[in-house]
Amino acid sequence: MNKLLMHPAAKPVIFGLALLPLMWLVLAAATDQLGANPAEALIRSLGEWTLRMLCLVLAVTPLRVVTGTPALARFRRMLGLFVFFYAVLHLLAYAWFDMGLDGAEIARDIAKRPFILVGMLTGLVLLVLAATSFNRAIRWLGAARWRMLHRAVYAIAGLAVLHFYWMRAGKNDFAEVAVYAALLAALLVWRVWHHRQQRYKAPTPVQASGIH
């Protein structure tokens, strides 16, 4: 599996697979397959794919550790940028189809509906992470500060679930919310547990120096 994942064609294949949801939505919109309210269907579908991509990104490290497949790590950055990509499309679809790209109307909607505010905050945090996901940003920030900043993925997961919960509250439909919340909670708990395990296994300064 590691050999296959290290193949030069692996990244283009993953890239193409990550684009499939968008291609399907574009095709569905072009062929009038999005139901009675295509704008709402498009906005919500893009939001749900943002959540799915977030789950996928958070699953990379557990899968890498559990399956002993270190090559999975080379796809984490690209998948993280796809989370941002689908989130931007979700926000643009809302601003365009719901608000007609009217800035004043968007501002009033943010003030009126808390779940819109939470969605915007999630997008802003994702923007910061996307902007600092490149090697130059890592060198500029330093590895320790970069890692601390990118722990904001925990905040993103919480905000995304809260946004989804409030959006579904109007229709009293929480089944999907519970699934995403449970999955994200499990992935985040695993990451915290794994981080603590790594700290406990880290050599003491004496051991690291080779003096026993």
DAURFEN-V601335 format. One record per residue. N is the residue number from 1. OMEGA is omega in whole degrees, -180 to 180 (* if undefined). NEAR is the number of other C-alpha atoms within 10 Angstrom. Layout:
BEGIN
n: (N,N)
omega: (OMEGA,OMEGA)
near: (NEAR,NEAR)
END
This chain:
BEGIN
n: (1,2,3,4,5,6,7,8,9,10,11,12,13,14,15,16,17,18,19,20,21,22,23,24,25,26,27,28,29,30,31,32,33,34,35,36,37,38,39,40,41,42,43,44,45,46,47,48,49,50,51,52,53,54,55,56,57,58,59,60,61,62,63,64,65,66,67,68,69,70,71,72,73,74,75,76,77,78,79,80,81,82,83,84,85,86,87,88,89,90,91,92,93,94,95,96,97,98,99,100,101,102,103,104,105,106,107,108,109,110,111,112,113,114,115,116,117,118,119,120,121,122,123,124,125,126,127,128,129,130,131,132,133,134,135,136,137,138,139,140,141,142,143,144,145,146,147,148,149,150,151,152,153,154,155,156,157,158,159,160,161,162,163,164,165,166,167,168,169,170,171,172,173,174,175,176,177,178,179,180,181,182,183,184,185,186,187,188,189,190,191,192,193,194,195,196,197,198,199,200,201,202,203,204,205,206,207,208,209,210,211,212)
omega: (178,-180,179,-178,178,180,-180,-179,-174,-178,176,179,178,178,179,179,180,178,-176,179,179,179,180,180,178,179,180,179,-178,-178,176,-179,-176,175,-175,180,-175,-180,179,179,-180,180,-177,179,178,177,-180,178,173,178,180,178,177,176,-179,179,-179,180,-176,-177,176,179,180,-177,-175,-177,-178,-177,-177,-178,178,-177,-177,180,-172,-179,-180,179,176,177,175,173,179,-179,-179,177,178,178,178,-180,179,179,177,-177,-177,-173,-179,-171,-180,-179,179,-176,-180,179,178,179,178,-180,178,-180,-175,-173,-176,-176,175,177,179,178,178,178,177,179,179,179,177,178,179,-179,179,-178,-178,-177,-175,-174,-179,179,179,179,-178,-179,-170,-173,-176,-180,179,179,179,179,-175,169,174,175,177,178,179,180,180,180,-179,179,178,177,-179,-180,-179,179,-179,-177,-179,-180,180,-178,-174,-175,-180,178,-179,180,-180,-180,-180,-179,180,178,179,-180,180,177,178,-179,179,179,-179,179,179,178,179,179,-179,-179,-177,-179,175,179,-180,179,-177,-179,179,178,-176,*)
near: (11,11,9,10,18,14,10,9,10,15,15,10,11,14,14,12,12,18,14,11,15,17,13,11,17,15,13,15,16,10,9,11,13,18,12,9,8,15,17,16,16,23,20,17,18,24,24,19,19,22,22,16,21,24,20,18,23,24,19,19,20,16,15,14,13,9,11,12,16,17,16,18,16,14,16,17,14,17,20,20,20,21,25,23,18,25,26,20,17,23,17,15,21,22,17,15,14,15,16,12,14,11,11,10,14,18,13,10,15,16,12,11,12,15,22,21,16,21,23,18,16,21,21,15,18,24,17,14,20,19,11,18,17,11,9,10,13,15,11,11,14,11,12,9,12,17,12,9,14,17,12,15,19,16,13,21,21,17,20,25,21,18,23,24,21,18,20,16,13,8,8,10,12,14,10,13,19,13,11,20,19,13,15,24,17,13,21,19,12,16,17,11,12,15,12,12,11,11,10,10,9,11,11,9,9,9,10,10,9,7,7,6)
END
